[in-house]
């Protein structure tokens, strides 16, 4: 990086406390085609909020199915908690621009500065708050790479709740310090699948060497919540109320882009279930709905788990055991077993219903990124910008680099905004493997996808 660009790169766009959003943006209320209803798996009838009350805090159930209110007020207690770390910086990536030799202007929203190092805290805080307000004493959840589990453990401690976390077994083994963080805040952490639930026992009986998936961990967490008195389940991605809470990212970014005198032509985020993608993209997308803008939105998923690029749009369960409602979404089948890639937060078989509908209707795009390309992008970004990104975020960076290099070929001066959803300082084992040449790409054939979806539909 040149001295001039290094100096420019130190500029961060930050908001005052007063400018931190006071309401979340509910994209469901403004979508030209609203998502199809979630279905009760027993009756196949559309869910009502009270159908979900045994699982989630009641206010979260209402938020999940709310397709009328454009803005949902952020409780003052939640907003006060946000003030500990928000706003997060919007950064012009001069170093990356120079490394690529691109005429594109690249910005990133740096969610890695939260106390837990990722965007996940934006939803963990309100979910813990609503549980506390309802009188709940215990919360349970699943986690992949551990960012969500760590955030929920921290938020539960803030509101005096006990937390139990089921962590995907392969991530539990690959990322032991995430477990330590959760335990530091008092959470009980169990590798999933486990023998502590009926769902876990059934999975291990059928597949004794099962390395786990988010689908298995969700099954176990829901079972614990529904069989434990005064306990509610919380979720880190996929469902609509999670993306709702994450819109603080995009609402801040809108104001910060205005401070920079710019507006994105392209918005990019990595994609597992949809929380950080929706959080950044949805506030900007509303201007496409109105015809004011024509921004492109790109979700970057792993090549080994390509539900958006190669999955099928259908009703499917959100977990392996079939405890969740039936969700209308792009899916690889709820019993899909993803490869053991290091981007643990992206190893999920399906996509949230909002994103699925938006992709189906052509409001957004999706790309899949090979594991090695993602780490190559992460290392380049670290050298250029001084931040080591989480393996999940590396997918967004790789997609950004692809678009920036297209600008280099055409000479177009597009503005690209991506979400740095978290840092990778607790993921250095994965970087060690990449730097030593021990990582590989994983692909899945069309035949495997078709067979898995067929097997899922028979269950």
C-alpha positions in Angstrom: 0.0 0.0 0.0 1.3 3.4 -0.9 1.9 6.0 1.9 -0.9 8.1 0.5 -3.5 5.3 0.5 -2.4 4.1 3.9 -3.2 7.5 5.2 -6.6 7.5 3.4 -7.3 4.0 4.7 -7.1 5.3 8.3 -10.3 7.2 7.8 -13.4 5.6 9.3 -17.0 6.8 9.0 -18.7 6.6 12.4 -22.1 7.8 13.6 -23.0 9.5 16.9 -25.1 7.8 19.5 -28.1 9.8 18.3 -27.7 8.4 14.8 -27.8 4.7 15.9 -31.1 3.3 14.5 -34.2 3.5 16.7 -36.1 1.0 14.6 -35.4 -2.1 12.7 -36.4 -2.3 9.0 -38.9 -5.1 8.3 -38.4 -5.9 4.6 -41.4 -8.3 4.6 -43.8 -5.4 4.7 -42.4 -3.9 1.5 -41.5 -6.9 -0.6 -43.3 -6.9 -4.0 -44.0 -10.6 -3.5 -44.2 -11.6 0.2 -42.7 -14.9 1.3 -45.1 -17.9 1.3 -46.3 -18.8 4.8 -44.4 -21.1 7.2 -46.4 -24.3 7.6 -47.3 -26.4 10.6 -45.7 -29.7 9.7 -48.6 -31.7 11.3 -51.5 -29.8 9.7 -49.8 -28.2 6.7 -51.7 -25.0 7.6 -50.0 -21.6 7.8 -48.4 -20.9 11.2 -49.9 -18.3 13.6 -47.7 -16.6 16.1 -49.0 -18.7 19.0 -48.0 -21.9 17.2 -44.4 -20.8 17.8 -44.9 -19.7 21.5 -43.6 -23.0 22.9 -40.3 -22.5 21.2 -39.5 -18.7 21.0 -40.2 -15.7 23.2 -43.7 -14.4 22.2 -42.5 -11.0 20.8 -40.0 -12.8 18.6 -42.8 -15.0 17.2 -44.8 -11.9 16.3 -41.8 -10.3 14.7 -41.2 -13.5 12.7 -44.6 -13.4 11.0 -45.1 -9.6 10.8 -45.6 -8.7 7.1 -47.3 -5.3 7.7 -45.2 -3.0 9.9 -42.3 -1.5 7.9 -40.5 -0.3 11.0 -40.3 -2.1 14.4 -39.1 -0.1 17.3 -35.9 -1.1 19.0 -36.5 -1.3 22.8 -34.5 1.4 24.6 -32.8 -1.2 26.8 -31.6 -3.0 23.6 -30.5 0.3 22.1 -28.5 1.1 25.2 -26.7 -2.2 24.9 -26.0 -1.4 21.2 -24.3 1.8 22.3 -21.5 -0.2 23.9 -20.1 -1.0 20.4 -22.3 0.7 17.8 -22.0 2.3 15.4 -19.5 0.0 13.7 -17.1 1.7 11.3 -17.6 2.0 7.5 -14.2 1.8 6.0 -12.9 2.7 2.5 -10.6 -0.2 1.5 -7.9 1.9 -0.2 -5.3 -0.8 0.4 -7.4 -3.5 -1.3 -8.2 -1.3 -4.2 -4.5 -0.6 -4.7 -3.6 -4.3 -4.4 -6.1 -5.2 -7.1 -5.3 -2.2 -9.3 -9.0 -1.6 -9.8 -10.9 1.6 -10.5 -13.7 0.3 -8.3 -14.3 2.0 -4.9 -14.5 -0.6 -2.2 -16.0 -0.1 1.2 -16.6 -2.5 4.1 -18.8 -2.4 7.1 -16.6 -3.6 10.0 -18.8 -5.8 12.3 -15.7 -7.4 13.7 -15.3 -4.6 16.3 -18.2 -5.9 18.4 -17.3 -7.4 21.8 -17.7 -10.9 20.4 -15.9 -10.1 17.1 -18.9 -10.5 14.8 -22.3 -9.2 13.8 -24.1 -11.9 15.7 -24.5 -9.8 18.9 -26.9 -7.5 17.0 -29.6 -10.2 17.4 -28.4 -12.0 20.5 -29.1 -8.9 22.6 -32.7 -8.4 21.6 -33.4 -12.2 21.8 -32.1 -12.4 25.3 -33.9 -9.2 26.2 -37.3 -10.5 25.0 -36.8 -13.8 26.8 -35.9 -11.9 30.1 -38.9 -9.6 29.7 -41.2 -12.7 29.4 -39.8 -14.2 32.6 -37.7 -16.9 30.9 -34.8 -18.2 33.0 -33.0 -20.5 30.5 -32.1 -20.1 26.8 -30.7 -22.7 24.4 -29.3 -22.5 20.9 -27.1 -24.0 18.2 -23.9 -22.7 16.8 -21.6 -23.6 14.0 -18.2 -21.7 14.0 -19.1 -20.4 17.4 -19.7 -16.7 16.8 -23.4 -17.0 17.5 -23.0 -19.2 20.5 -20.4 -16.8 22.0 -22.8 -13.9 21.3 -25.8 -15.6 22.9 -23.7 -16.7 25.9 -22.6 -13.0 26.4 -26.1 -11.6 25.9 -27.6 -14.2 28.3 -25.1 -13.2 30.9 -26.1 -9.5 30.4 -29.7 -10.3 31.2 -29.1 -12.9 33.9 -30.1 -16.0 31.9 -28.6 -19.5 31.8 -27.5 -20.6 28.4 -27.0 -24.0 26.8 -25.3 -24.2 23.4 -25.1 -27.2 21.0 -22.0 -26.6 18.8 -21.6 -28.5 15.6 -19.1 -31.3 16.4 -16.6 -30.6 13.7 -16.4 -26.9 14.7 -16.2 -27.8 18.3 -13.1 -29.7 17.4 -11.7 -27.2 14.9 -12.3 -24.1 17.0 -11.8 -25.0 20.7 -11.4 -21.4 21.8 -14.9 -20.5 20.7 -16.0 -23.1 23.3 -13.8 -21.5 25.9 -15.4 -18.1 25.2 -18.9 -19.5 25.6 -17.9 -21.2 28.9 -16.2 -18.0 30.1 -19.6 -16.4 30.0 -21.1 -19.3 31.9 -22.7 -21.2 29.0 -22.9 -25.0 28.9 -21.5 -26.2 25.6 -22.2 -29.6 24.1 -20.8 -31.0 20.8 -23.6 -32.0 18.4 -24.8 -34.6 17.6 -24.8 -35.8 21.2 -26.3 -38.5 23.4 -28.1 -35.9 25.5 -31.3 -35.6 23.3 -33.5 -38.0 21.5 -32.6 -36.3 18.2 -28.9 -36.6 18.8 -29.2 -40.3 19.8 -31.2 -41.1 16.7 -28.6 -39.3 14.4 -25.7 -41.1 16.1 -27.5 -44.5 16.0 -27.9 -44.1 12.3 -24.5 -42.5 11.7 -22.0 -43.1 14.6 -19.3 -41.0 13.0 -21.6 -38.0 12.1 -19.5 -34.8 12.4 -22.6 -32.6 12.8 -24.3 -29.8 11.0 -26.3 -26.8 11.9 -29.4 -28.9 11.2 -28.4 -31.5 13.8 -27.5 -28.8 16.4 -30.8 -27.0 15.8 -32.7 -30.2 16.4 -31.0 -30.8 19.7 -31.4 -27.2 20.9 -35.1 -27.1 20.1 -35.7 -30.4 21.8 -34.0 -29.1 25.0 -36.1 -25.9 24.9 -39.4 -27.7 24.5 -38.7 -30.3 27.2 -37.2 -28.0 29.8 -39.4 -25.8 32.0 -39.1 -22.0 31.6 -36.7 -22.4 28.6 -36.8 -20.8 25.2 -34.9 -21.5 22.0 -32.9 -18.7 20.3 -31.5 -18.7 16.8 -28.5 -17.1 15.1 -29.7 -17.0 11.5 -32.2 -18.2 8.9 -35.4 -16.9 10.5 -36.9 -13.5 9.6 -36.7 -12.0 13.1 -33.0 -12.5 13.1 -32.5 -10.7 9.8 -34.8 -8.0 11.2 -32.5 -7.3 14.1 -29.4 -7.3 11.9 -30.7 -4.4 9.8 -29.0 -2.1 12.1 -25.9 -2.9 9.9 -27.4 -1.6 6.7 -29.3 1.3 8.3 -26.0 2.6 9.7 -24.2 1.9 6.4 -26.7 4.0 4.5 -26.0 7.0 6.7 -22.2 6.4 6.6 -22.2 6.0 2.8 -23.9 9.4 2.7 -21.2 10.8 4.9 -18.7 9.5 2.3 -20.6 11.1 -0.5 -21.2 7.8 -2.1 -23.7 5.0 -2.7 -23.1 1.3 -3.6 -23.6 -0.1 -7.0 -23.0 -3.6 -5.6 -23.7 -4.9 -2.0 -22.1 -8.2 -1.1 -22.1 -10.4 2.0 -21.3 -14.0 2.8 -24.2 -16.4 3.2 -25.0 -19.2 5.6 -28.6 -18.7 6.6 -28.9 -15.0 5.7 -28.5 -12.9 8.9 -25.5 -10.7 7.9 -26.5 -10.6 4.2 -30.0 -9.5 5.1 -28.7 -7.1 7.7 -26.6 -5.2 5.3 -28.6 -5.6 2.1 -32.3 -5.2 3.1 -32.2 -1.5 4.0 -30.5 -0.7 0.6 -32.9 -3.1 -1.3 -35.9 -1.1 -0.3 -34.7 1.7 -2.7 -34.7 -0.9 -5.5 -38.3 -1.8 -4.7 -39.3 1.9 -5.1 -37.3 2.3 -8.3 -35.0 4.9 -6.9 -31.9 2.8 -7.2 -30.7 -0.2 -9.2 -28.1 -1.8 -6.8 -27.0 -5.3 -7.4 -27.0 -7.6 -4.3 -24.8 -10.7 -4.2 -24.8 -13.5 -1.6 -21.5 -15.4 -1.4 -21.9 -19.0 -0.2 -19.4 -21.9 -0.1 -19.0 -24.1 -3.1 -19.4 -27.1 -0.9 -22.8 -26.0 0.4 -24.5 -24.3 -2.6 -28.2 -24.0 -1.6 -28.7 -20.7 -3.4 -26.9 -21.5 -6.6 -27.8 -25.2 -6.9 -30.5 -26.0 -4.4 -34.3 -26.4 -5.0 -37.0 -24.0 -3.9 -39.4 -26.0 -1.9 -40.9 -26.5 1.6 -38.3 -28.1 3.9 -37.5 -28.4 7.6 -34.9 -26.1 9.1 -33.3 -28.9 11.1 -32.4 -32.5 10.6 -34.9 -34.1 12.9 -37.9 -32.2 11.6 -38.8 -30.2 14.7 -39.1 -26.9 13.0 -42.0 -25.6 10.9 -41.8 -26.2 7.1 -40.1 -23.3 5.5 -40.4 -22.2 1.8 -36.8 -21.9 0.9 -33.9 -22.9 -1.3 -32.5 -26.1 0.2 -30.2 -29.0 -0.3 -32.4 -31.2 1.9 -32.6 -31.0 5.6 -30.4 -34.1 6.1 -27.6 -32.7 3.9 -24.2 -33.3 5.4 -21.9 -30.5 4.4 -18.1 -31.0 3.9 -15.9 -30.1 6.9 -14.9 -26.7 5.6 -13.5 -24.1 8.1 -16.3 -21.6 7.4 -18.4 -23.3 10.0 -21.1 -20.6 10.0 -21.9 -21.2 6.3 -22.4 -25.0 6.6 -26.2 -24.9 6.5 -28.5 -26.8 4.2 -31.1 -24.0 3.5 -31.7 -20.3 3.1 -34.0 -18.0 5.0 -37.5 -17.6 3.5 -37.0 -13.9 2.8 -33.8 -14.3 0.9 -35.2 -17.3 -0.9 -38.2 -15.3 -2.2 -36.0 -12.4 -3.2 -33.6 -14.7 -5.1 -36.6 -16.4 -6.8 -38.0 -13.1 -7.9 -34.7 -11.8 -9.2 -34.0 -9.0 -6.7 -30.6 -10.5 -5.8 -27.9 -12.9 -7.1 -25.8 -15.7 -5.5 -22.3 -17.0 -6.2 -20.5 -20.0 -4.7 -16.8 -19.7 -3.7 -14.3 -22.5 -3.4 -12.6 -22.8 0.0 -9.1 -22.1 -1.4 -10.3 -19.0 -3.2 -11.9 -17.7 0.0 -8.7 -18.1 2.0 -6.6 -16.5 -0.8 -8.9 -13.5 -0.6 -8.7 -13.4 3.2 -4.9 -13.4 3.1 -4.8 -10.6 0.5 -7.3 -8.5 2.5 -5.3 -9.0 5.7 -2.1 -7.8 3.9 -3.9 -4.9 2.3 -6.1 -3.7 5.2 -4.5 -5.1 8.4 -7.5 -7.2 9.5 -7.6 -11.0 9.5 -11.1 -11.9 8.4 -13.2 -14.8 9.6 -13.3 -17.7 7.2 -17.0 -16.9 6.6 -16.2 -13.2 5.7 -13.5 -14.4 3.3 -16.3 -15.5 1.0 -17.7 -12.0 0.8 -14.2 -10.7 0.2 -13.6 -13.2 -2.6 -16.9 -12.2 -4.3 -15.9 -8.5 -3.9 -12.5 -9.2 -5.5 -14.2 -10.9 -8.5 -16.4 -7.8 -9.1 -13.5 -5.4 -8.6 -11.4 -7.3 -11.2 -14.3 -7.1 -13.6 -14.2 -3.3 -13.2 -10.4 -3.5 -13.9 -11.2 -5.3 -17.2 -13.9 -2.9 -18.2 -12.6 0.3 -16.7 -15.9 0.9 -14.9 -15.7 2.9 -11.6 -18.3 1.0 -9.6 -18.8 1.4 -5.9 -18.8 -1.9 -4.0 -19.9 -2.4 -0.3 -19.3 -5.6 1.5 -19.9 -6.8 5.1 -16.9 -7.8 7.1 -19.1 -10.0 9.4 -16.3 -10.9 11.8 -12.6 -11.3 12.4 -10.6 -14.5 12.2 -8.3 -14.1 15.2 -9.8 -17.3 16.8 -9.7 -19.1 13.5 -5.9 -19.1 13.0 -5.8 -22.9 12.9 -7.7 -22.7 9.6 -5.2 -20.1 8.3 -2.3 -22.4 9.4 -3.8 -25.2 7.4 -4.2 -23.0 4.4 -0.7 -21.5 4.6 0.8 -25.0 4.9 -1.2 -26.3 1.9 -3.3 -28.7 3.9 -6.7 -27.3 2.8 -8.7 -28.4 -0.2 -11.8 -27.5 -2.2 -14.9 -29.6 -1.9 -17.6 -29.9 -4.5 -20.9 -31.8 -4.7 -22.3 -33.3 -7.8 -25.8 -32.6 -9.2 -26.6 -36.3 -8.6 -25.7 -36.1 -4.9 -27.9 -33.0 -4.5 -30.8 -34.5 -6.3 -30.5 -37.8 -4.3 -30.3 -35.9 -1.0 -33.3 -33.7 -1.7 -35.3 -36.8 -2.7 -34.3 -38.6 0.5 -35.3 -35.5 2.6 -38.7 -35.4 0.9 -39.4 -39.0 1.8 -39.0 -38.2 5.5 
